[in-house]
C-alpha cells in the first residue's frame, strides 16, 4: 500500500520537472540572445567613437582644444614673434590720395578728431594747398619754384575733371596729388561738394593745420616762407562774408530754406577761402545746412558764393576775419573778374598786387592783406616765370 501511495507523488514530481525544464531552456535562450545583441551594439559604438577621435586629430578643419592648455610662458613666446603690429606711426600715415572711398566714407573719416589737444609725437604743422581746377594746374612751373626747398611744410591736393588725362612728370610736386574727383559746374552746389572733397582728403593728414583753396589761374604774391608764417601763426580764418541787397545778393535767397537759414543770415563772399583745421572739420561734417543748399540753391543761386559765407557767419563769426586772401579785379564788371594776360604782367603790376591795401591781422594793422591773386592766363606764364621769382623773392 505504501509503494502505491508514493507512486502518485513521484509521478507528480516527474511531471513538474518535465514542465519546468522547457521553461529553463527558454530563459537561457532569451538571456543568450539579449547578451549577444548587447555585445554587438556596444562593439559597434566603440569602433565608431574610435574612428571619430582619430579623424578629429587628423583633420585640420576641425578645431579641438588641446588636452592640456599651453602654459602662459608658451603663449607669450608665441605672440612675441608676431611683428605685424600697428603703432601710432602707421595710424598717422595718411592714405594715398587716389583711394577707393566714396564721398560718404571720406567725409565720415575726415570728420574724426582727437579729444586730447596735446600731440604725443613731434609734429611739424603743414599748409594744405588745394587746387580746384578744370583740367591741369596751368601755372604749375611757377608753383614749382614757389615750393622748391620747403618739403615737409606743405601738402598738395588737386581736384580736376574726372576724365582729365593730364600727366605730370615724376619730379613735379603735383605728381600723384590728384584726388578722386567728380564733375563740377560753375555756380552749382557740386562746386561745394568738390571743396568739401578737397578738405576731407587734406584732413586725413594730421599734420595739415591750415587749408587754402586755389584755382589753376592763381599765383602766390609772396615767397613760401612769408605765406607759411602768415597762415600758421594766424588766429583767424579767412572767409569773405558780407550783406548785399539786390538780385545778385539777397535776391538769390530761397524762402524754402527757412527755418534752417533765414534771409537775415544770408551772406555773400568769395569762394576762395583759407581756414584752420577746426573749421575744416566743421565744414566737412555739416549735415544740417549744406543739404539745404543742395536742395534749394539752384539755377542762378550760385552756391559757391553763398554757402560758406553764410555757414561761417551763422556758426563761427568770432573766428572769422570776413576777408579773403586771394585778390581779384572786379573793375571791369560782369559775373567774372578781370583776366590778366601776358602784357599785364610787369614788375610794377606785381608790386601793386602785393601792396597798396590795409587790413587787420591778429589784432594789428597790416599792409599784407592778399597772399594770392587770380585770374592769370596761361599765356602770362612766361613773364611770370621771368619777373615773379625776383619780386616775390622765391627761395629766400
C-alpha positions, 0 to 999 in steps of 0.5 A, a space after each residue: 500500500 505504501 509503494 502505491 501511495 508514493 507512486 502518485 507523488 513521484 509521478 507528480 514530481 516527474 511531471 513538474 520537472 518535465 514542465 519546468 525544464 522547457 521553461 529553463 531552456 527558454 530563459 537561457 535562450 532569451 538571456 543568450 540572445 539579449 547578451 549577444 545583441 548587447 555585445 554587438 551594439 556596444 562593439 559597434 559604438 566603440 569602433 565608431 567613437 574610435 574612428 571619430 577621435 582619430 579623424 578629429 586629430 587628423 583633420 585640420 578643419 576641425 578645431 579641438 582644444 588641446 588636452 592640456 592648455 599651453 602654459 602662459 610662458 608658451 603663449 607669450 613666446 608665441 605672440 612675441 614673434 608676431 611683428 605685424 603690429 600697428 603703432 601710432 606711426 602707421 595710424 598717422 600715415 595718411 592714405 594715398 590720395 587716389 583711394 577707393 572711398 566714396 564721398 560718404 566714407 571720406 567725409 565720415 573719416 575726415 570728420 574724426 578728431 582727437 579729444 586730447 589737444 596735446 600731440 604725443 609725437 613731434 609734429 611739424 604743422 603743414 599748409 594744405 594747398 588745394 587746387 580746384 581746377 578744370 583740367 591741369 594746374 596751368 601755372 604749375 612751373 611757377 608753383 614749382 619754384 614757389 615750393 622748391 626747398 620747403 618739403 615737409 611744410 606743405 601738402 598738395 591736393 588737386 581736384 580736376 575733371 574726372 576724365 582729365 588725362 593730364 600727366 605730370 612728370 615724376 619730379 613735379 610736386 603735383 605728381 600723384 596729388 590728384 584726388 578722386 574727383 567728380 564733375 563740377 559746374 560753375 555756380 552749382 552746389 557740386 562746386 561745394 561738394 568738390 571743396 568739401 572733397 578737397 578738405 576731407 582728403 587734406 584732413 586725413 593728414 594730421 599734420 595739415 593745420 591750415 587749408 587754402 583753396 586755389 584755382 589753376 589761374 592763381 599765383 602766390 604774391 609772396 615767397 613760401 616762407 612769408 605765406 607759411 608764417 602768415 597762415 600758421 601763426 594766424 588766429 583767424 580764418 579767412 572767409 569773405 562774408 558780407 550783406 548785399 541787397 539786390 538780385 545778385 545778393 539777397 535776391 538769390 535767397 530761397 524762402 524754402 530754406 527757412 527755418 534752417 537759414 533765414 534771409 537775415 543770415 544770408 551772406 555773400 563772399 568769395 569762394 576762395 577761402 583759407 581756414 584752420 583745421 577746426 573749421 575744416 572739420 566743421 565744414 566737412 561734417 555739416 549735415 544740417 545746412 549744406 543739404 539745404 543748399 543742395 536742395 534749394 540753391 539752384 539755377 542762378 543761386 550760385 552756391 559757391 558764393 553763398 554757402 560758406 559765407 553764410 555757414 561761417 557767419 551763422 556758426 563761427 563769426 568770432 573766428 572769422 576775419 570776413 576777408 579773403 586772401 586771394 585778390 581779384 579785379 572786379 573793375 571791369 564788371 560782369 559775373 567774372 573778374 578781370 583776366 590778366 594776360 601776358 602784357 599785364 604782367 610787369 614788375 610794377 603790376 606785381 608790386 601793386 598786387 602785393 601792396 597798396 591795401 590795409 587790413 587787420 591781422 591778429 589784432 594789428 594793422 597790416 599792409 599784407 592783406 592778399 597772399 594770392 591773386 587770380 585770374 592769370 592766363 596761361 599765356 602770362 606764364 612766361 613773364 611770370 616765370 621771368 619777373 615773379 621769382 625776383 619780386 616775390 623773392 622765391 627761395 629766400 
